[in-house]
Amino acid sequence: MFARVIAAEGAGHAIAAVTEQFADARGQSGFSGFCLLANREEGKVVTISLWNSLPDAQAAEARAEAARSMGVHHASRRDV
């Protein structure tokens, strides 16, 4: 299993956009689950998405390019 960790900062609408993106992940191949932590007052969000295989996690990374324009400061992949 692989985990993608993303930390982002931005206005409330950026948090909503990141939240929506991860809600859409449920239908993607290899998706296993996710956790989202948000502080709307400070405009910060951390997400952890779980993927069944490395190719699934890599495909999610490609789809997440749009998130980078929403204020993503750090994205990483971890083998779990």
Buried (B, 14 or more C-beta within 10 A) or exposed (E): BBBBBBBBBBEEEBBBBBBEBBEEBEEEEBBBEBEBEBEEEEBBBBBBBBBEEEEBBBBBBEEBEEBEEBBBEEBEBEEE
